[in-house]
Amino acid sequence: MADFDKTKLSKLLPDALYNIGATFTPIIEYTEENFPFDHHSVLAGQALLVETIRHLMRSYVEQPLPVGSNVTYFDRRDYLNRWQSILQMEVDKLSA
């Protein structure tokens, strides 16, 4: 989370725009330059949210689980299941 900021979101935007263009018919190769943000900024925002959730899911998938250790830690293993249910809701909203 220390490195998650607007710069990281801007790196996820091309994937979000690609998914918009590839999901709907006709297929359009959207980029930051040709996407109609003035009319469809909400759609772009929803697609960016979906990409952000996917990124967070990938980030939390491989959390170590120390066994036999006396060290206290935050177990984040169940985060993946929580993020998956949130992602499905957001994908459904994006596809509607």
N, C-alpha and C positions, 0 to 999 in steps of 0.2 A: 504494500500500500504506500510505502514511502516514495515509490517511483511512479505511482499512478496519477497522472495529471492530464491537462489538456493536450500535451504533446503525445501521450500514449493514445488518447482518443482520436487525435488526427491521424495516427498510423492505422487505426481500425476503420476509418471512414471509407477508404477504397474497397475493402471487403464488404462493407455494408451496402455501398452503391452497386457493387457487382451483384450481390444477392438480390437487390431490387430489380436490376436489369435482367437477371437470369430467371427470376421467379415468375414474372408476369409476361404475358404475350402482347405484342411481339418482343422478342429478346432485344434489349438495347444495351450497348456497352457504355454505361454511365461512368463519368469521371467527375472530379471536383469542378472541372471547367464547364461541362455540358449538362449537369443535373439541374433541373428547374427548381432550385431551392425556394424561389419566391412563391411558387404555387404548392410545393410538396415538401416543405420543411418538416412537417409533422411525420411524414412517411420516412424521411431520412433520419429523423431523431429516433423513431421506433426501430429502424434497422440498425442504427448505431448502438442502441440499448441491447439488442439481441447479440450483436458482435461483442459488446463489452461483457455480457454475462457469459458468453462462450469463452472469452479470454480468462475470466475469473475462474470458471470451471476447470479449464486446462491448468491454471496456476495452482489449484488446490488438489489436483488429482493425486499427486505423489507426495503426500505429507508423510514424513517418517513417523513410525510408531516405536519408540524405544521400549524394549521388553526387559524386565528385570532391572530397571533403573530406579533410583531413588529421587530422580530429578522431576520436579513438577513442570508440566508443559500444557499448552492448549492443544487438545486433540481436535483437529479440524477435519477428520475423515468423513464425518456425516455431512459436511458442507456440500459435497458433490451431489448427494441426493436432493438436498434443499435447492441447490442451484438448478438442477435438472427440472424440478417442478416449476420453478419460476421461469426458466427458459421456455418451457412448453407453453405456458400462459402467454408469454410475450410473442412467441412465434405464431400462435393462434391469432393474436391481435394483429400482428403484421400481415398475416395472410387473409384477414377478413376484408 
